[in-house]
Amino acid sequence: MQITVTFRGIDPTPALRTYAADKLARVVRKYLKRPGDAHVILSVAKSRHAAEVTLQADHVAFVAKETTNDLYSAIDQALAKLAHQAQKLKTQRAGRKGRDSARVLSGEPAAPRSLVSAGPAVVRERLRPAPMDVDEAVARLERSEQGFVAFVQEGRGLAVVHRRADGRIGLIETPR
């Protein structure tokens, strides 16, 4: 990983350069698999000390900026923001379907659902309900493995037949 430290408005010191590079390297090692290039810009204007960190890694660009009265604290806060972004990316990628299915194939136990994502997973599907009557929809439901069949009733609009938890078949109709 290539780390570039640029100084604006102050004299470049080895202590600041190594401090920023070491802290950034720790964050990258902790959260990212394939680190890329990083650029740290440290600037001072009057009493405003600013740190800006740009990191290219895992096909994503991370940017964090922070301004304080102390340059070391600006570096720390900017890297904390960067760590938060990297951690968020890591948890998003851990919750994706490919990772869990790879675990199932390898025989590893899958992570509990509550640890993988904060909310319920929403699967969006598009369907085109065909025109039919209730009896045809019930027959199609009996033949299929799905839990519901959406259809358009002639003159009544959209309707859904579904398998209920008690084993019976329910009908949901939209008002006219």
N, C-alpha and C positions, 0 to 999 in steps of 0.2 A: 504494500500500500504506500502510495506517494502522498506525503503530507507537506503542503506548502504553507508557510507562515509569512504574511505580509504585514509590514508596519507602516502606519500612516500618521504623521504628526508627532512621532516619538522616535527616539534612537532605538535600533534593534538591539536587544539584549539576549544573550544565550539563555538566561534564566527564564524569561518569558517564552522564548521559542520552545525550550524543552518542556516547560510546564504545560503549554497548550498541546504539544504533540503527544506527550505521555498520557494526559487525560483523555484526549481524543482516541488514542490507540486502545485504551481500556474500554471505552464505550463501544467501539467497533468490535473488539474481540468478544465482548459479552453478548451482543445482539445480532451481529451480521455474519453470514456465512462467507460471502464473497465481497470483501471490501474493495472499493475502487480508489479513486483519487479524492483527496480532501484539500480544501483551501480554507485557511483561517486568516481573517483580516482583523488586525488589532489597530484601533485608531483612538486618538486623543484630540479633543477639541475643547479648549477651556477646561471646565471641570467634568465634562462628559467623557467617560471612557467606554468605548464600544467594542464588542467582539461579535464578529459575524462568521459563522461556520457553514460551509457548503460541502456536502459529501455526496459523491456518486457511488452507489453500491446496490447490488441486487436489482439492477434495472430501475432504480428509483433515485430521485434526487432529494436529499434532505437539506433544508435551509433553516438556520436558527440565528436570530439576532438578539442582542441584549445590550442595554446601556445602563451603566451605574456610575458611582463615584470612584470605584476602585477597579482596576483592570483585571485583577485576579478573580474578583467576584463576578465580573462580567463574563469572563471565560467559563467559570463554573456554572453560571445560570444558563448561558447559551448551550453548553454541553448537556445540561439537564434537559433542556427542551429537545435537543437532538436525541438524547437517550429515550425520551418519551415517544418521539416519532418512530424510532427504530423498534421499540418494544411493541408499539401498536401494530406496526407492520408484521412483526414476528408472530404475534397472537392471531392476526388475521390470516396469515399464511398457514398457521398450525391448524386452524379450524376448517380448512378447505377439504373438500371431498377426497381428493387424490391422496392426501396424507393418511386419512383413516382407512381407505380401501387398501393402501399399501401395507398397513399394519395387519389388517385382516388376512391378507395373502401370506404374510410372513409368520403369522401365528401369534403376534404380540397382542396383548389386550389393548383395546381402544381406551382413550382417555374418557373419563366421565363427561357427560354432556355439559354439566355446569362449569367445568374448567375450560372447555373448548371455546364457548361463546357466551356472551352475556345474556342474549335473548333467544327465543325460539327461532329455528331456521325456517325461513319462508321460501317455499319452492313455487315459482310463478309458472303457470301453464296457460297457454291460450287454447281455447276450444271453440268450435263452431257448432252450436247446437242445431241438430237437424229437426225439421218439423215432423212430429209424430203425436200419437195420442198416448194416454197414460198406460194402456195395456201393452202397447209396443215398447214403451220405455221400461216397464217392469220386466218384460221378457228379455230385453237387452241387458238389464241389470243382472238377471239370473244367469245369463250366459257369460258375463264378464267377471273379471277378478277385481274390478274397481269397486269402490264403496258407494258410487253415485253415478247417475246418468242425467245430464242436463239436456233439455229438449225444448222446442218451441211448440206450444199448443196453439192450434188454429183458433184465432179470435181471442185468445186469452193471454198470450205473451209467453215469457220465459218461465219454465218450471223445472224442478229437480226431483227425481226419486232417489232415495238413499236407503241403505241398510241401517236400521236403528240398533242400538246396543242391546235391546230386548229381543232382537231377532226378527221383528216385524219390518215392513217396508214403509217408509215415510214419504210424503209428498209435500213439496214446498212450492207454492205458487206466488207469482208476483201480482200485486194488485193492478187492476186495469186502469 
